[in-house]
């Protein structure tokens, strides 16, 4: 199984969530898959100092930053088609809402990078699974918006402690046509019709172990779908 992992940079506040990305790579190998790192050869929206939370006056390229996570082995999304991979995983991190889409600034009225939309829509159209972790369901939602495909996804639950406004995210996803489900850290949501798996991860207050287990649940379900 060749499983793509789509990285929006390197770092939770301006790119891919590094812990989710690494744990996803580990979980892919644990189910017998081969990781195919993928990113976009474009600049991030901005660069954040992860110690202070302040914006830095510099630019960084998503593809180059993603190579930090993948030890240099990363494919440009422009060279990838669904024929190259059996499934696609999108870790969380603000890069999903700042770099792949502009959800962080415009919510459900945001834009999505055309190359990201193309890959996701094509994956769904040919029946290949997508796993979206943490905030990354917003990327899938924007890709499918207006397509006539109604997906089912989770971004967490309002019954668990979260550093984010889960209700607001749910409303935004619903505005794009998504049927949202509440899922805790011990749960995932599986859209069997469209083969979309979503897991809340760090959208909820979580330990590293919690996130590890949540991602493992998602990857085990992916393995079941790929059988």
Helices and strands as residue ranges (DSSP letters): E 2-6, H 18-30, E 34-39, E 47-48, E 55-56, H 62-69, E 75-76, G 77-79, G 82-84, E 87-90, H 95-95, I 96-100, H 103-106, G 107-109, H 114-125, E 129-133, G 134-136, H 137-144, E 152-154, H 166-175, E 179-181, E 189-191, E 196-199, G 201-203, H 208-226
